[in-house]
Amino acid sequence: MRIIFSRKGFDSAAGGGPSPIVGGRPVSLPIPAGAASRTSYGALGLGHHAARASRGRLGADDLCHHDPMFLDDGTCLFGQCGAAQTHLANQGVGEGDVFLFFGLYADEATGEPHHRIFGFLEIAETVALAGGAPADIVALNHPHALAMHHSNDVIYRGPGEQARTASVALRLTVDGGPPSLWHRPDWLKRGGLSYHDRADRWLRGGRVRSVARGQEFVADVGRRHAPREWLARVLDAIRAS
């Protein structure tokens, strides 16, 4: 099994600032649309939050890249393409693997920017889009189904949910930051996370310094019990009310 730490949503480069935590719940702001989109921030009820996080550069009428897309039936759709999808394919990502979506958030009380997990997707199906997108996905206006972003464009589909609370268990950043300095679970060691092979990223005190850019970081955990137990706790925290 593989656990994929998948960076999504607003940050200082995409959108202009962190996503908010509102009433104790993390609200992931999709990045501005760079290709096909029929979904505005206003349509998602995010117009005010997008305007505030972007310092007025974006608002309710601006189109966004609504991805990952969490549906009311407990399904998640997530599209990927280009170099990021090539990396996922080269790492063997597929059915049974789990995306943990994380992003940059501002603490509700202090405004402190930090990385936190806000949702998951367990892959049940990988839909290649080169031959056309399925009608049911097109009908949902998923941006990767509306127009090809790259020749290797795919949509991952399977069970998935967003976090209902800003649980401490879902926070990646160590207390005091900076955002890229993460708590490291005991099972995660150097050589076990793609793009993080440099020795100077693995610090004492159970910490790891995440790369500044990049979207998909893959941990191939095989059949080991410790990563699966950790993942189960993370999923429980996401599902908690």
LINSULTA-V13342 format. One record per residue. N is the residue number from 0. SS is DSSP state (H for helix, E for strand, - for the rest). D_FIRST is the distance of its C-alpha to the first C-alpha in Angstrom with 2 decimals. Layout:
BEGIN
n=(N:N)
ss=(SS:SS)
d_first=(D_FIRST:D_FIRST)
END
This chain:
BEGIN
n=(0:1:2:3:4:5:6:7:8:9:10:11:12:13:14:15:16:17:18:19:20:21:22:23:24:25:26:27:28:29:30:31:32:33:34:35:36:37:38:39:40:41:42:43:44:45:46:47:48:49:50:51:52:53:54:55:56:57:58:59:60:61:62:63:64:65:66:67:68:69:70:71:72:73:74:75:76:77:78:79:80:81:82:83:84:85:86:87:88:89:90:91:92:93:94:95:96:97:98:99:100:101:102:103:104:105:106:107:108:109:110:111:112:113:114:115:116:117:118:119:120:121:122:123:124:125:126:127:128:129:130:131:132:133:134:135:136:137:138:139:140:141:142:143:144:145:146:147:148:149:150:151:152:153:154:155:156:157:158:159:160:161:162:163:164:165:166:167:168:169:170:171:172:173:174:175:176:177:178:179:180:181:182:183:184:185:186:187:188:189:190:191:192:193:194:195:196:197:198:199:200:201:202:203:204:205:206:207:208:209:210:211:212:213:214:215:216:217:218:219:220:221:222:223:224:225:226:227:228:229:230:231:232:233:234:235:236:237:238:239:240)
ss=(-:E:E:E:E:E:E:-:-:-:E:-:-:-:E:-:-:-:E:E:E:E:-:-:E:E:E:-:-:-:-:E:-:-:-:-:-:-:-:E:-:-:-:-:-:-:H:H:H:H:H:H:H:-:-:-:-:-:-:-:-:-:E:E:-:-:-:-:E:E:-:-:-:-:E:E:E:E:E:E:-:H:H:H:H:H:H:H:H:H:-:-:-:-:-:-:-:E:E:E:E:E:E:E:E:E:-:-:-:-:-:-:E:E:E:E:E:E:E:E:E:E:-:-:E:E:E:E:-:-:-:-:-:-:H:H:H:H:H:-:-:-:H:H:H:H:-:-:-:-:-:-:-:E:E:E:E:E:E:E:E:E:-:-:-:-:-:H:H:H:E:-:E:-:-:-:-:-:-:-:E:E:E:-:-:-:-:-:-:-:-:-:-:-:-:-:-:-:H:H:H:E:E:-:-:-:E:E:E:-:-:-:-:-:-:E:E:E:E:E:-:-:-:-:H:H:H:H:H:H:H:H:H:H:H:H:H:H:H:-:-)
d_first=(0.00:3.80:6.82:9.89:13.29:15.57:19.30:21.60:25.18:28.45:29.10:32.19:31.71:30.44:32.73:34.58:33.32:30.65:29.72:31.58:30.93:33.42:34.53:31.59:29.04:27.16:28.30:26.27:28.78:27.60:28.81:32.07:31.89:31.95:32.08:32.44:32.60:34.65:33.52:35.51:34.81:37.65:36.13:33.13:35.56:34.57:37.77:39.18:35.99:35.49:39.14:38.98:35.80:37.15:40.65:42.13:40.75:38.77:39.75:39.55:40.63:38.16:35.32:31.73:28.34:26.97:23.26:20.86:22.87:22.42:24.40:26.41:24.64:21.37:19.86:18.78:19.46:18.46:19.97:19.31:21.35:22.99:21.68:18.84:17.55:18.21:16.04:13.06:13.88:14.39:10.98:9.63:8.50:8.96:8.98:6.68:5.40:7.97:11.03:13.18:16.60:19.10:22.68:26.03:28.10:31.59:32.19:34.36:37.01:37.16:35.72:33.55:30.87:27.35:23.72:21.93:18.95:20.53:18.05:14.64:13.38:10.71:10.78:12.79:14.75:15.43:19.23:20.93:24.25:26.33:27.98:28.62:26.92:26.97:30.03:28.31:26.31:29.52:31.38:29.17:30.24:26.79:27.78:25.52:27.11:30.61:30.72:28.65:27.64:26.65:26.46:22.64:22.51:19.75:19.00:15.65:16.48:15.22:15.86:16.64:19.29:21.26:22.21:25.62:26.58:26.39:24.92:25.10:21.57:20.41:22.57:21.04:24.45:26.41:29.76:32.33:29.95:29.98:27.14:25.11:25.23:22.25:21.54:18.70:16.66:17.42:13.98:13.96:16.32:17.90:15.95:12.60:13.12:14.40:18.13:18.72:19.78:23.39:24.55:26.68:23.81:22.75:25.56:26.92:26.57:22.81:23.10:21.61:23.53:21.47:22.69:25.52:24.36:21.27:19.01:15.33:13.82:10.27:8.58:6.11:5.71:4.97:6.75:8.89:10.83:12.28:9.59:8.80:12.59:13.16:11.08:13.09:16.19:15.64:15.25:18.31:20.17:19.58:20.86:23.73:27.19)
END
